[in-house]
Amino acid sequence: MRPVRSLATALAEEPLVLDGGLSNQLRAQGCDLSDALWSARLLVEGPQQIEAAHAAYVRAGAQVLITSSYQATYEGFARRGIARAEASGLLARSVDLARRAGGAVDREVWVAASVGPYGAMLADGSEYRGRYGLSVADLERFHRPRIETLAAAAPDVLALETVPDEDEARALLAAAEGCGVPVWLSYSVEADGGRTRAGQPLAEAFAVAAGNDQVVAVGVNCCEPAAVDHAIALAAAVTGKPVVVYPNSGERWDATARAWRGDATFDPSRVTAWRAAGARLVGGCCRVGPGAIARL
């Protein structure tokens, strides 16, 4: 059902369970994601598959659903010949699909509209490196139209996620200012949990959100599970805000081969230590499916 509490209020009262990776669930449903738009392609060609993937996580116990808009951008849609007005409708559809899936159960389910980094639009793995050669102002201009459209679709929160560097975090927060929707800020970090993917000290990166009342949670995602432990304590100490964590399976994405390498290390039993360290929003990212979320 649609939440009666704001996400900030809920986080002050209890920890919440996020969903897991959308793309792996879509693949499990038989969807082909071998496209630069990734799961966002299904906003055009198979929205019912996206709603079904969200529903799988609701059944697993997820209380917060992250939309399929991570790689949905005006620029990416334009390369597919999709006009701006239609692209706006597709972004709004991503929120509606998650809302419908959450509305099927008799408990509060929050919707987080995903705002991925600039590098996700490039579809070349650069969201795991950052430092695109663009200024903060350039990045703010890129992000603002999509943020405005997603905010107008009335999600409960904007997930500024998989952010690889501090400069893009500043741009995202500036673009979201005044949009009327709270945000969470989540970095993708190196394996030691102490630096952003671009190499900046994570403490400095978290500091950009300190004192920003629009930010309801700060943390990390799409990183190795082992990186989370250090990052939680750092995020809580630097910002004083609730911490959001949703690591991937521990496998490594090979952007050239467009395949995952290595072994899975995501262990739902780690949630006890994560909660003790300050995590209030906990879930999984790439390659973490409904089964793992149910155990978490």
C-alpha positions in Angstrom: 0.0 0.0 0.0 1.0 3.6 -0.4 2.9 4.7 2.7 1.2 6.8 5.4 4.6 7.8 6.9 7.4 9.8 5.2 10.5 7.8 4.7 12.4 10.0 7.2 9.8 9.3 9.8 9.9 5.5 9.2 13.7 5.5 9.4 13.5 7.2 12.8 11.2 4.4 14.0 12.7 1.2 12.4 15.2 -0.1 9.9 13.7 -0.9 6.5 14.5 -3.5 3.9 15.4 -2.4 0.4 14.9 -4.6 -2.7 17.8 -6.2 -4.7 19.1 -6.0 -8.2 16.4 -5.3 -10.8 18.4 -6.4 -13.8 19.2 -9.9 -12.4 15.5 -10.5 -11.6 14.5 -9.3 -15.1 17.0 -11.8 -16.6 15.6 -14.5 -14.3 12.2 -13.7 -15.9 13.7 -14.3 -19.4 14.3 -10.7 -20.4 17.1 -9.7 -22.8 19.1 -6.8 -21.4 21.9 -6.7 -24.0 21.2 -3.1 -24.9 22.7 0.3 -24.0 19.5 1.2 -22.2 19.8 -2.0 -20.0 16.6 -2.5 -18.0 15.2 0.9 -19.0 14.6 -0.6 -22.5 11.7 -2.5 -20.9 10.0 0.7 -20.0 9.3 0.8 -23.7 9.0 -2.8 -24.7 8.0 -4.7 -21.6 6.7 -2.6 -18.6 4.8 -5.6 -17.3 8.1 -7.4 -16.8 9.4 -4.5 -14.7 6.2 -4.5 -12.5 6.6 -8.3 -12.1 10.2 -7.9 -11.0 9.2 -5.3 -8.4 6.4 -7.6 -7.2 9.0 -10.4 -6.7 10.8 -8.2 -4.3 7.6 -7.2 -2.5 6.8 -10.9 -2.0 10.3 -11.3 -0.6 9.7 -8.7 2.0 11.2 -5.5 0.5 9.7 -2.3 2.0 11.4 0.1 -0.5 11.4 -0.4 -4.2 14.0 1.3 -6.5 12.7 2.2 -9.9 14.0 1.1 -13.3 15.2 4.6 -14.2 18.9 4.1 -13.3 19.9 4.1 -17.0 16.8 6.0 -18.3 18.0 9.4 -19.5 16.7 11.8 -22.1 20.0 11.4 -24.0 19.9 7.6 -24.0 16.3 7.6 -25.2 17.1 10.1 -27.9 19.7 7.7 -29.3 16.8 5.2 -29.8 14.7 7.8 -31.6 12.4 8.5 -28.6 11.2 12.1 -28.4 11.5 14.1 -25.3 7.8 14.1 -24.4 7.7 10.3 -24.7 10.9 10.0 -22.7 9.3 12.0 -19.9 6.4 9.6 -19.9 8.7 6.7 -19.6 10.5 8.2 -16.6 7.1 8.7 -15.0 6.1 5.2 -15.9 9.1 3.8 -13.9 7.6 5.4 -10.7 4.1 4.2 -11.5 5.2 0.6 -12.1 6.9 0.4 -8.7 4.0 2.1 -7.0 1.6 -0.4 -8.5 3.7 -3.4 -7.3 3.9 -1.9 -3.8 0.1 -1.2 -3.8 -0.6 -4.9 -4.0 0.2 -5.6 -0.4 -1.4 -4.5 2.9 1.8 -2.8 4.3 3.7 0.3 3.6 6.0 0.1 0.5 8.0 3.2 -0.4 9.2 4.0 -3.9 12.7 5.4 -4.6 13.2 6.9 -8.0 16.6 5.9 -9.2 18.9 8.6 -10.5 22.0 7.0 -11.8 25.3 8.7 -12.5 26.3 10.3 -15.8 28.5 7.3 -16.6 25.4 5.0 -16.7 24.1 6.9 -19.7 27.4 6.2 -21.5 26.9 2.5 -20.9 30.7 1.8 -21.0 31.4 1.1 -17.3 32.6 4.7 -16.6 30.1 5.0 -13.7 32.6 2.8 -11.8 35.4 5.3 -12.5 33.9 8.8 -12.5 36.0 11.8 -13.5 34.3 12.2 -16.9 36.1 15.5 -17.7 33.0 17.5 -17.0 32.5 20.3 -14.5 30.1 20.2 -11.6 28.0 22.7 -13.5 28.0 20.5 -16.6 26.9 17.5 -14.5 24.2 19.5 -12.8 22.7 20.6 -16.2 22.7 16.9 -17.3 20.9 15.6 -14.2 18.4 18.4 -13.5 15.8 17.6 -16.3 15.5 14.0 -15.3 15.4 14.8 -11.6 12.6 17.3 -12.2 10.6 14.8 -14.3 11.0 12.0 -11.7 10.1 14.3 -8.8 6.9 15.3 -10.7 5.9 11.6 -10.7 5.7 11.8 -6.9 8.1 9.1 -5.6 8.7 9.0 -1.9 12.4 9.7 -2.3 15.0 10.1 -5.1 17.9 7.6 -4.9 21.0 9.4 -6.1 22.9 6.2 -6.4 26.1 4.5 -7.5 27.8 7.9 -7.5 31.5 7.4 -8.3 32.9 10.8 -7.1 32.3 13.8 -4.9 32.0 16.2 -7.8 29.0 14.3 -9.2 27.5 14.1 -5.7 27.6 17.9 -5.5 26.0 18.2 -8.9 23.2 15.8 -8.1 22.4 17.5 -4.8 22.4 20.9 -6.5 20.1 19.6 -9.3 17.7 18.1 -6.7 17.5 21.2 -4.6 14.0 22.6 -4.5 12.4 19.6 -6.3 10.1 18.9 -3.4 11.2 15.3 -2.9 13.7 14.0 -0.3 16.8 12.2 -1.5 19.3 9.7 -0.4 23.0 9.8 -1.5 24.8 6.6 -2.1 28.4 6.2 -3.4 30.0 3.3 -5.2 33.3 2.7 -3.4 36.6 0.9 -3.6 37.0 -2.5 -2.0 38.5 -1.1 1.2 35.4 1.0 1.8 37.5 4.1 2.4 37.5 5.8 -1.0 35.1 6.6 -3.8 35.6 4.9 -7.1 37.3 8.1 -8.3 39.8 7.8 -5.4 38.6 10.6 -3.0 38.5 10.0 0.7 35.0 8.8 1.5 34.8 11.0 4.6 35.2 14.0 2.4 32.6 12.7 0.0 30.0 12.0 2.7 30.6 15.5 4.0 28.9 17.1 1.0 25.6 15.8 2.5 26.2 16.9 6.1 23.8 19.6 7.1 21.6 19.2 4.0 18.0 18.7 5.3 16.8 17.3 2.0 19.1 14.2 2.4 17.4 11.6 4.5 20.1 8.9 4.3 23.7 8.6 3.1 25.7 5.5 2.3 27.1 3.1 -0.3 25.8 0.7 -3.0 27.0 -1.5 -5.9 30.2 -2.3 -4.0 31.7 -5.4 -2.5 29.9 -6.5 0.6 33.2 -6.3 2.5 33.5 -2.6 1.8 30.2 -1.9 3.6 31.5 -2.3 7.2 33.9 0.6 7.2 31.6 2.8 5.1 28.6 2.6 7.5 30.6 3.8 10.5 32.1 6.6 8.4 28.8 7.8 6.9 27.1 7.9 10.4 30.1 9.7 12.0 30.5 12.3 9.2 26.8 13.1 8.5 24.8 12.0 11.6 22.2 10.7 9.2 20.6 7.3 8.8 22.8 5.0 6.6 21.7 3.3 3.5 23.7 0.2 2.2 23.0 -2.1 -0.6 26.1 -3.9 -1.9 26.2 -6.1 -5.0 26.9 -9.8 -4.8 30.6 -9.4 -4.6 31.2 -10.3 -8.3 33.0 -7.8 -10.5 31.4 -6.3 -13.6 33.5 -6.6 -16.8 32.3 -3.7 -18.9 34.1 -4.9 -22.1 32.6 -8.4 -22.0 29.4 -7.1 -20.4 29.6 -10.0 -17.9 30.1 -10.6 -14.2 33.3 -12.2 -13.0 34.4 -13.8 -9.7 32.5 -15.3 -6.8 29.5 -14.1 -4.9 30.2 -13.0 -1.3 26.9 -11.4 -0.3 25.9 -12.8 3.1 22.5 -11.8 4.5 23.7 -12.6 8.0 25.9 -9.5 7.9 22.8 -7.4 8.4 23.1 -7.8 12.2 26.5 -6.0 12.2 25.4 -3.5 9.6 22.4 -2.5 11.8 24.6 -2.3 14.9 26.9 0.1 13.0 24.1 2.5 12.0 22.5 1.1 8.8 18.7 1.8 8.6 18.1 1.1 4.9 19.6 -2.3 3.9 19.3 -4.3 0.7 21.2 -5.6 -2.3 22.3 -4.3 -5.7 23.5 -6.2 -8.8 23.2 -10.0 -8.7 21.4 -10.0 -5.3 17.9 -11.5 -5.9 14.6 -12.0 -4.0 15.9 -15.1 -2.2 18.7 -13.1 -0.6 16.4 -10.2 0.3 14.0 -12.6 2.0 16.9 -14.0 4.1 18.1 -10.6 4.8 
